[in-house]
Amino acid sequence: MKNLVKQIEESFGAFAEDANAQIEKGNKAAGTRARKASVEIEKMLKEFRKKSLDAATKK
């Protein structure tokens, strides 16, 4: 689960950078990358939730 959290952190960093580039500079390509990253982050967060619930019920 540590690897998953690390992946989420890295993806969110890339998302934030691209989202800011779109907002501040009007960079359309960065907006596309930010939207793609948001979908990937959503999938990873769902996986985290699943693993977290599994770990909580095992104790």
N, CA, C and O atoms as a GROMACS GRO file, in nm:
protein
  236
    1MET      N    1   0.082  -0.118   0.000
    1MET     CA    2   0.000   0.000   0.000
    1MET      C    3   0.088   0.126   0.000
    1MET      O    4   0.044   0.231  -0.046
    2LYS      N    5   0.209   0.115   0.051
    2LYS     CA    6   0.301   0.229   0.051
    2LYS      C    7   0.331   0.274  -0.091
    2LYS      O    8   0.337   0.394  -0.120
    3ASN      N    9   0.350   0.177  -0.181
    3ASN     CA   10   0.378   0.211  -0.320
    3ASN      C   11   0.260   0.285  -0.383
    3ASN      O   12   0.280   0.380  -0.460
    4LEU      N   13   0.142   0.243  -0.351
    4LEU     CA   14   0.022   0.307  -0.405
    4LEU      C   15   0.013   0.452  -0.357
    4LEU      O   16  -0.018   0.541  -0.435
    5VAL      N   17   0.040   0.475  -0.230
    5VAL     CA   18   0.037   0.612  -0.176
    5VAL      C   19   0.143   0.698  -0.244
    5VAL      O   20   0.118   0.814  -0.275
    6LYS      N   21   0.259   0.640  -0.267
    6LYS     CA   22   0.367   0.714  -0.334
    6LYS      C   23   0.325   0.750  -0.478
    6LYS      O   24   0.350   0.861  -0.523
    7GLN      N   25   0.262   0.656  -0.548
    7GLN     CA   26   0.214   0.682  -0.683
    7GLN      C   27   0.109   0.793  -0.684
    7GLN      O   28   0.109   0.878  -0.773
    8ILE      N   29   0.020   0.792  -0.587
    8ILE     CA   30  -0.083   0.895  -0.577
    8ILE      C   31  -0.017   1.031  -0.556
    8ILE      O   32  -0.055   1.130  -0.620
    9GLU      N   33   0.080   1.037  -0.467
    9GLU     CA   34   0.150   1.163  -0.441
    9GLU      C   35   0.218   1.216  -0.566
    9GLU      O   36   0.210   1.335  -0.596
   10GLU      N   37   0.287   1.128  -0.640
   10GLU     CA   38   0.357   1.169  -0.761
   10GLU      C   39   0.258   1.217  -0.868
   10GLU      O   40   0.281   1.318  -0.934
   11SER      N   41   0.151   1.143  -0.884
   11SER     CA   42   0.051   1.180  -0.984
   11SER      C   43  -0.016   1.312  -0.948
   11SER      O   44  -0.045   1.393  -1.036
   12PHE      N   45  -0.042   1.333  -0.818
   12PHE     CA   46  -0.104   1.458  -0.778
   12PHE      C   47  -0.010   1.576  -0.801
   12PHE      O   48  -0.054   1.685  -0.838
   13GLY      N   49   0.118   1.555  -0.779
   13GLY     CA   50   0.216   1.661  -0.806
   13GLY      C   51   0.216   1.700  -0.953
   13GLY      O   52   0.218   1.819  -0.986
   14ALA      N   53   0.213   1.600  -1.041
   14ALA     CA   54   0.208   1.627  -1.184
   14ALA      C   55   0.077   1.696  -1.222
   14ALA      O   56   0.075   1.787  -1.304
   15PHE      N   57  -0.033   1.650  -1.162
   15PHE     CA   58  -0.163   1.712  -1.187
   15PHE      C   59  -0.161   1.860  -1.148
   15PHE      O   60  -0.204   1.945  -1.225
   16ALA      N   61  -0.112   1.889  -1.029
   16ALA     CA   62  -0.110   2.026  -0.979
   16ALA      C   63  -0.026   2.116  -1.069
   16ALA      O   64  -0.065   2.229  -1.099
   17GLU      N   65   0.087   2.066  -1.113
   17GLU     CA   66   0.175   2.143  -1.202
   17GLU      C   67   0.106   2.174  -1.334
   17GLU      O   68   0.108   2.288  -1.381
   18ASP      N   69   0.043   2.073  -1.393
   18ASP     CA   70  -0.025   2.093  -1.521
   18ASP      C   71  -0.149   2.182  -1.505
   18ASP      O   72  -0.176   2.266  -1.591
   19ALA      N   73  -0.223   2.163  -1.397
   19ALA     CA   74  -0.342   2.245  -1.374
   19ALA      C   75  -0.304   2.391  -1.358
   19ALA      O   76  -0.372   2.480  -1.411
   20ASN      N   77  -0.196   2.418  -1.286
   20ASN     CA   78  -0.150   2.556  -1.270
   20ASN      C   79  -0.103   2.616  -1.402
   20ASN      O   80  -0.125   2.734  -1.428
   21ALA      N   81  -0.038   2.534  -1.485
   21ALA     CA   82   0.006   2.584  -1.615
   21ALA      C   83  -0.114   2.622  -1.701
   21ALA      O   84  -0.108   2.721  -1.774
   22GLN      N   85  -0.220   2.546  -1.692
   22GLN     CA   86  -0.341   2.580  -1.768
   22GLN      C   87  -0.404   2.707  -1.714
   22GLN      O   88  -0.442   2.796  -1.791
   23ILE      N   89  -0.415   2.716  -1.583
   23ILE     CA   90  -0.481   2.831  -1.521
   23ILE      C   91  -0.401   2.959  -1.542
   23ILE      O   92  -0.457   3.061  -1.583
   24GLU      N   93  -0.273   2.954  -1.514
   24GLU     CA   94  -0.190   3.074  -1.516
   24GLU      C   95  -0.145   3.115  -1.655
   24GLU      O   96  -0.135   3.234  -1.686
   25LYS      N   97  -0.117   3.017  -1.740
   25LYS     CA   98  -0.059   3.048  -1.871
   25LYS      C   99  -0.153   3.017  -1.987
   25LYS      O  100  -0.121   3.048  -2.102
   26GLY      N  101  -0.268   2.957  -1.957
   26GLY     CA  102  -0.361   2.921  -2.064
   26GLY      C  103  -0.311   2.808  -2.152
   26GLY      O  104  -0.350   2.798  -2.268
   27ASN      N  105  -0.226   2.724  -2.098
   27ASN     CA  106  -0.166   2.613  -2.172
   27ASN      C  107  -0.269   2.501  -2.190
   27ASN      O  108  -0.300   2.430  -2.094
   28LYS      N  109  -0.322   2.487  -2.311
   28LYS     CA  110  -0.426   2.387  -2.336
   28LYS      C  111  -0.375   2.244  -2.322
   28LYS      O  112  -0.447   2.158  -2.272
   29ALA      N  113  -0.253   2.219  -2.365
   29ALA     CA  114  -0.196   2.084  -2.354
   29ALA      C  115  -0.182   2.045  -2.208
   29ALA      O  116  -0.204   1.929  -2.172
   30ALA      N  117  -0.145   2.140  -2.124
   30ALA     CA  118  -0.132   2.111  -1.981
   30ALA      C  119  -0.269   2.077  -1.923
   30ALA      O  120  -0.279   1.992  -1.834
   31GLY      N  121  -0.373   2.142  -1.972
   31GLY     CA  122  -0.508   2.111  -1.927
   31GLY      C  123  -0.547   1.969  -1.961
   31GLY      O  124  -0.609   1.899  -1.881
   32THR      N  125  -0.509   1.926  -2.080
   32THR     CA  126  -0.537   1.788  -2.122
   32THR      C  127  -0.464   1.689  -2.032
   32THR      O  128  -0.521   1.589  -1.989
   33ARG      N  129  -0.338   1.718  -2.004
   33ARG     CA  130  -0.259   1.631  -1.915
   33ARG      C  131  -0.319   1.629  -1.775
   33ARG      O  132  -0.324   1.523  -1.711
   34ALA      N  133  -0.365   1.743  -1.726
   34ALA     CA  134  -0.424   1.750  -1.592
   34ALA      C  135  -0.552   1.668  -1.586
   34ALA      O  136  -0.575   1.598  -1.487
   35ARG      N  137  -0.634   1.675  -1.689
   35ARG     CA  138  -0.758   1.595  -1.690
   35ARG      C  139  -0.726   1.447  -1.692
   35ARG      O  140  -0.791   1.368  -1.624
   36LYS      N  141  -0.626   1.409  -1.771
   36LYS     CA  142  -0.587   1.267  -1.777
   36LYS      C  143  -0.536   1.222  -1.640
   36LYS      O  144  -0.569   1.112  -1.593
   37ALA      N  145  -0.455   1.306  -1.577
   37ALA     CA  146  -0.401   1.271  -1.445
   37ALA      C  147  -0.513   1.259  -1.342
   37ALA      O  148  -0.506   1.174  -1.253
   38SER      N  149  -0.616   1.343  -1.353
   38SER     CA  150  -0.725   1.337  -1.256
   38SER      C  151  -0.799   1.203  -1.264
   38SER      O  152  -0.843   1.150  -1.163
   39VAL      N  153  -0.812   1.150  -1.385
   39VAL     CA  154  -0.877   1.020  -1.402
   39VAL      C  155  -0.790   0.909  -1.341
   39VAL      O  156  -0.841   0.818  -1.275
   40GLU      N  157  -0.659   0.918  -1.364
   40GLU     CA  158  -0.567   0.818  -1.308
   40GLU      C  159  -0.567   0.825  -1.155
   40GLU      O  160  -0.565   0.722  -1.087
   41ILE      N  161  -0.568   0.946  -1.102
   41ILE     CA  162  -0.570   0.964  -0.956
   41ILE      C  163  -0.698   0.905  -0.898
   41ILE      O  164  -0.696   0.839  -0.794
   42GLU      N  165  -0.809   0.929  -0.965
   42GLU     CA  166  -0.937   0.876  -0.919
   42GLU      C  167  -0.931   0.723  -0.908
   42GLU      O  168  -0.977   0.666  -0.809
   43LYS      N  169  -0.875   0.658  -1.009
   43LYS     CA  170  -0.863   0.512  -1.007
   43LYS      C  171  -0.775   0.465  -0.891
   43LYS      O  172  -0.807   0.369  -0.822
   44MET      N  173  -0.663   0.536  -0.871
   44MET     CA  174  -0.572   0.498  -0.764
   44MET      C  175  -0.636   0.520  -0.627
   44MET      O  176  -0.615   0.440  -0.536
   45LEU      N  177  -0.714   0.626  -0.612
   45LEU     CA  178  -0.781   0.652  -0.484
   45LEU      C  179  -0.885   0.545  -0.455
   45LEU      O  180  -0.903   0.506  -0.339
   46LYS      N  181  -0.954   0.498  -0.557
   46LYS     CA  182  -1.050   0.389  -0.537
   46LYS      C  183  -0.978   0.262  -0.493
   46LYS      O  184  -1.026   0.190  -0.406
   47GLU      N  185  -0.864   0.235  -0.554
   47GLU     CA  186  -0.784   0.119  -0.516
   47GLU      C  187  -0.735   0.133  -0.372
   47GLU      O  188  -0.736   0.036  -0.296
   48PHE      N  189  -0.690   0.254  -0.336
   48PHE     CA  190  -0.646   0.279  -0.199
   48PHE      C  191  -0.759   0.253  -0.100
   48PHE      O  192  -0.739   0.189   0.003
   49ARG      N  193  -0.878   0.302  -0.132
   49ARG     CA  194  -0.993   0.283  -0.044
   49ARG      C  195  -1.021   0.135  -0.024
   49ARG      O  196  -1.048   0.090   0.088
   50LYS      N  197  -1.015   0.059  -0.132
   50LYS     CA  198  -1.039  -0.085  -0.125
   50LYS      C  199  -0.935  -0.153  -0.035
   50LYS      O  200  -0.969  -0.232   0.053
   51LYS      N  201  -0.809  -0.121  -0.058
   51LYS     CA  202  -0.702  -0.182   0.022
   51LYS      C  203  -0.708  -0.138   0.169
   51LYS      O  204  -0.681  -0.217   0.259
   52SER      N  205  -0.745  -0.014   0.191
   52SER     CA  206  -0.755   0.038   0.325
   52SER      C  207  -0.867  -0.032   0.402
   52SER      O  208  -0.850  -0.066   0.519
   53LEU      N  209  -0.980  -0.052   0.337
   53LEU     CA  210  -1.091  -0.122   0.402
   53LEU      C  211  -1.053  -0.267   0.431
   53LEU      O  212  -1.086  -0.319   0.538
   54ASP      N  213  -0.985  -0.332   0.338
   54ASP     CA  214  -0.941  -0.469   0.361
   54ASP      C  215  -0.848  -0.478   0.481
   54ASP      O  216  -0.860  -0.568   0.564
   55ALA      N  217  -0.756  -0.384   0.490
   55ALA     CA  218  -0.661  -0.383   0.601
   55ALA      C  219  -0.732  -0.356   0.733
   55ALA      O  220  -0.696  -0.412   0.836
   56ALA      N  221  -0.832  -0.271   0.732
   56ALA     CA  222  -0.904  -0.236   0.854
   56ALA      C  223  -0.989  -0.352   0.904
   56ALA      O  224  -1.006  -0.370   1.025
   57THR      N  225  -1.043  -0.431   0.813
   57THR     CA  226  -1.129  -0.543   0.854
   57THR      C  227  -1.049  -0.664   0.898
   57THR      O  228  -1.104  -0.752   0.965
   58LYS      N  229  -0.924  -0.672   0.863
   58LYS     CA  230  -0.839  -0.786   0.902
   58LYS      C  231  -0.798  -0.778   1.048
   58LYS      O  232  -0.765  -0.881   1.108
   59LYS      N  233  -0.800  -0.659   1.106
   59LYS     CA  234  -0.752  -0.643   1.244
   59LYS      C  235  -0.854  -0.679   1.344
   59LYS      O  236  -0.829  -0.672   1.464
   0.00000   0.00000   0.00000
